[in-house]
């Protein structure tokens, strides 16, 4: 159509917002179109090195894992990832020294590795946190709602099959319980799944189970928009009311 923007013009307008850079002293920083679990963009640092250029993540992956209280896992995971990408590992940084004609590839590799390190560690920490709630949830649901299946699947309006913590049958109606931890990956997964499931013709009741509403901070409002939110330590009546 005549009123359509030419794709090349659209592309030119978008690219500067996907990748940006800035200089700081004798270093250059490049923001990549990759996002850490916290929502921050992956950034690499370029400095001169003997015979070429050093490309590093400047410790951003380490600081990302530290912000989630998972810094102790950095060394082991980072070593595995840097081996995969054939990069070097400092105490808290991922880096590689390359000649100038290989800088572009190095930026891609270092940013991908930094992203992978942070994502793997935070996802594992989130999974471990879910396990600590899981046993308590099983005990509670077995007692209150005997017709319950665990680690079940349910299809949303988009035809996506979502894995959920538990599905209870109460008076012929389904109630979905999803354990949610205070990690972005857990919050957004639950929110996306619940909104999709809620859009089905006859949606089940949707309940997020958290350790503490207060500790969820701003994430609580995200979950509350998608369904009911209860704490694992609340009385049985709260569970019954949420499922009603």
C-alpha positions as CSV (number, residue, x, y, z in Angstrom):
1,X,0.0,0.0,0.0
2,X,1.1,3.5,-0.8
3,X,0.9,4.8,2.8
4,X,3.2,2.1,4.2
5,X,6.6,3.1,5.4
6,X,9.4,1.5,3.4
7,X,10.9,-1.4,5.3
8,X,14.4,-0.1,4.9
9,X,13.3,3.2,6.5
10,X,11.6,1.4,9.3
11,X,14.7,-0.7,9.9
12,X,16.9,2.3,10.0
13,X,14.7,3.9,12.6
14,X,14.6,0.8,14.9
15,X,18.3,-0.3,14.9
16,X,19.6,2.7,16.9
17,X,17.2,1.7,19.7
18,X,18.3,-1.9,19.7
19,X,22.0,-1.3,20.0
20,X,23.5,1.8,21.6
21,X,27.0,2.7,22.8
22,X,28.8,5.3,24.9
23,X,32.4,6.2,25.7
24,X,33.7,6.4,29.3
25,X,37.3,7.4,29.7
26,X,39.4,5.1,27.5
27,X,36.7,2.5,27.3
28,X,33.6,2.1,25.1
29,X,30.4,0.4,26.4
30,X,27.9,-1.3,24.0
31,X,24.3,-2.0,25.1
32,X,23.0,-5.2,23.4
33,X,19.4,-6.2,22.6
34,X,19.6,-8.9,25.3
35,X,18.0,-8.6,28.7
36,X,19.2,-9.9,32.1
37,X,16.6,-11.4,34.4
38,X,16.3,-8.1,36.3
39,X,15.3,-6.3,33.0
40,X,18.7,-4.5,32.5
41,X,20.3,-4.7,29.1
42,X,23.4,-6.8,28.6
43,X,26.4,-4.5,28.2
44,X,29.9,-5.2,27.1
45,X,33.0,-3.1,27.6
46,X,35.8,-2.5,25.0
47,X,39.3,-1.5,26.0
48,X,42.7,-1.7,24.4
49,X,44.7,-4.8,25.0
50,X,48.2,-5.9,23.8
51,X,47.8,-6.7,20.2
52,X,44.2,-5.8,19.9
53,X,41.0,-5.2,22.0
54,X,39.6,-6.7,25.2
55,X,35.9,-7.3,25.1
56,X,34.4,-8.0,28.6
57,X,31.1,-7.9,30.3
58,X,32.7,-5.7,33.0
59,X,31.3,-7.9,35.8
60,X,27.6,-7.2,34.9
61,X,26.6,-10.9,35.0
62,X,28.2,-11.3,38.4
63,X,26.4,-8.2,39.8
64,X,23.2,-9.5,38.3
65,X,23.4,-12.8,40.2
66,X,24.5,-11.0,43.4
67,X,21.4,-8.8,43.2
68,X,19.4,-12.0,43.5
69,X,21.5,-13.4,46.3
70,X,22.9,-16.1,44.1
71,X,26.5,-14.8,43.6
72,X,28.0,-18.0,45.1
73,X,27.0,-19.9,42.0
74,X,28.8,-17.6,39.7
75,X,32.2,-19.2,39.4
76,X,31.0,-22.7,38.5
77,X,28.4,-21.7,36.1
78,X,30.5,-19.0,34.5
79,X,33.4,-21.5,34.0
80,X,31.0,-23.9,32.2
81,X,29.6,-21.1,30.0
82,X,32.9,-19.5,29.1
83,X,34.3,-23.0,28.1
84,X,31.3,-23.4,25.8
85,X,32.0,-20.0,24.1
86,X,35.8,-20.4,24.3
87,X,36.2,-17.2,26.3
88,X,38.3,-16.3,29.4
89,X,37.0,-16.0,32.9
90,X,38.3,-13.5,35.5
91,X,37.3,-13.4,39.1
92,X,34.0,-11.7,38.3
93,X,34.2,-11.0,34.5
94,X,33.8,-12.8,31.2
95,X,36.3,-11.5,28.6
96,X,38.3,-12.2,25.5
97,X,41.3,-10.5,23.8
98,X,41.0,-10.3,20.0
99,X,42.6,-8.5,17.1
100,X,40.5,-5.6,15.8
101,X,39.0,-7.5,12.9
102,X,37.4,-10.0,15.4
103,X,35.8,-7.5,17.7
104,X,32.3,-7.8,16.3
105,X,32.2,-11.5,16.8
106,X,33.7,-11.1,20.3
107,X,31.0,-8.6,21.3
108,X,28.3,-11.2,20.2
109,X,30.0,-14.0,22.1
110,X,30.7,-12.2,25.3
111,X,27.2,-10.7,25.5
112,X,25.6,-14.1,24.8
113,X,27.8,-15.8,27.5
114,X,27.1,-13.1,30.1
115,X,23.4,-13.4,29.4
116,X,23.5,-17.2,29.7
117,X,25.4,-17.1,33.0
118,X,23.0,-14.7,34.7
119,X,19.9,-16.5,33.3
120,X,21.0,-20.0,34.2
121,X,21.9,-19.0,37.8
122,X,18.8,-17.0,38.4
123,X,16.5,-19.7,36.9
124,X,18.2,-22.3,39.1
125,X,17.8,-20.1,42.2
126,X,14.1,-19.6,41.4
127,X,13.6,-23.3,40.9
128,X,15.3,-24.0,44.3
129,X,13.0,-21.5,45.9
130,X,10.0,-23.2,44.4
131,X,11.1,-26.5,45.8
132,X,11.1,-25.1,49.4
133,X,7.4,-24.1,48.9
134,X,6.4,-27.2,47.0
135,X,6.4,-29.7,49.9
136,X,4.3,-27.4,52.0
137,X,1.8,-26.9,49.1
138,X,1.5,-30.6,48.5
139,X,0.7,-31.3,52.2
140,X,-1.9,-28.5,52.3
141,X,-3.7,-29.4,49.1
142,X,-3.7,-33.1,49.9
143,X,-5.5,-32.3,53.1
144,X,-7.9,-29.7,51.8
145,X,-8.6,-30.8,48.2
146,X,-7.9,-34.6,47.8
147,X,-8.7,-34.5,44.1
148,X,-5.4,-32.7,43.2
149,X,-2.8,-33.5,40.5
150,X,0.7,-32.0,40.7
151,X,3.1,-30.7,38.0
152,X,0.1,-30.8,35.6
153,X,-0.5,-29.0,32.3
154,X,-3.4,-26.9,31.1
155,X,-4.0,-25.3,27.7
156,X,-4.5,-21.5,27.4
157,X,-6.4,-19.5,24.8
158,X,-3.3,-19.3,22.6
159,X,-3.2,-23.1,22.5
160,X,0.0,-23.0,24.6
161,X,0.3,-25.9,27.0
162,X,1.3,-24.4,30.4
163,X,2.9,-26.3,33.2
164,X,1.4,-25.5,36.6
165,X,2.2,-26.5,40.2
166,X,-1.2,-28.2,40.9
167,X,-4.8,-28.5,39.6
168,X,-7.5,-29.3,42.2
169,X,-11.0,-30.4,41.4
170,X,-13.6,-28.9,43.7
171,X,-17.3,-29.5,43.2
172,X,-16.6,-30.2,39.5
173,X,-14.6,-27.0,39.0
174,X,-10.9,-26.7,38.4
175,X,-8.6,-24.5,40.5
176,X,-5.0,-23.9,39.3
177,X,-2.4,-23.3,42.0
178,X,1.0,-21.9,40.8
179,X,4.0,-21.5,43.1
180,X,5.6,-18.2,42.4
181,X,9.0,-17.0,43.8
182,X,10.4,-13.5,44.0
183,X,12.3,-13.9,40.8
184,X,11.3,-12.1,37.5
185,X,11.4,-15.4,35.5
186,X,8.9,-17.0,37.9
187,X,6.6,-13.9,38.2
188,X,6.3,-13.3,34.4
189,X,5.9,-16.9,33.6
190,X,3.0,-17.2,36.1
191,X,1.4,-13.9,34.9
192,X,1.7,-14.8,31.2
193,X,0.2,-18.3,31.8
194,X,-2.6,-17.0,34.0
195,X,-3.7,-14.3,31.5
196,X,-3.7,-16.9,28.7
197,X,-5.6,-19.4,30.7
198,X,-8.1,-16.8,31.9
199,X,-8.9,-16.0,28.2
200,X,-10.3,-19.5,27.6
201,X,-14.1,-20.0,27.3
202,X,-14.5,-21.6,30.8
203,X,-11.4,-20.6,32.7
204,X,-10.5,-22.3,36.1
205,X,-9.9,-20.3,39.2
206,X,-6.3,-19.1,39.2
207,X,-4.2,-18.8,42.4
208,X,-0.6,-17.8,42.9
209,X,1.1,-19.2,46.0
210,X,4.0,-17.1,47.3
211,X,6.2,-17.2,50.4
212,X,5.4,-13.6,51.4
213,X,3.3,-10.9,49.6
214,X,5.5,-8.2,51.2
215,X,8.7,-9.7,49.8
216,X,7.2,-9.8,46.3
217,X,7.3,-6.0,46.2
218,X,6.0,-4.6,42.9
219,X,5.6,-8.1,41.6
220,X,2.6,-8.6,43.8
221,X,0.5,-6.2,41.7
222,X,1.5,-8.1,38.5
223,X,0.3,-11.4,40.0
224,X,-2.9,-9.8,41.5
225,X,-3.9,-8.7,38.0
226,X,-3.8,-12.2,36.8
227,X,-5.5,-14.0,39.7
228,X,-5.7,-14.4,43.4
229,X,-2.5,-14.4,45.5
230,X,-2.1,-16.2,48.8
231,X,0.8,-17.0,51.1
232,X,1.8,-20.6,51.7
233,X,1.7,-20.0,55.5
234,X,-1.8,-18.6,55.6
235,X,-4.6,-20.5,57.3
236,X,-6.7,-23.2,55.6
237,X,-9.6,-20.8,55.3
238,X,-7.6,-18.6,53.0
239,X,-6.9,-21.5,50.7
240,X,-10.6,-22.4,50.7
241,X,-11.7,-18.9,50.0
242,X,-9.2,-18.5,47.1
243,X,-10.5,-21.7,45.6
244,X,-14.2,-20.8,46.0
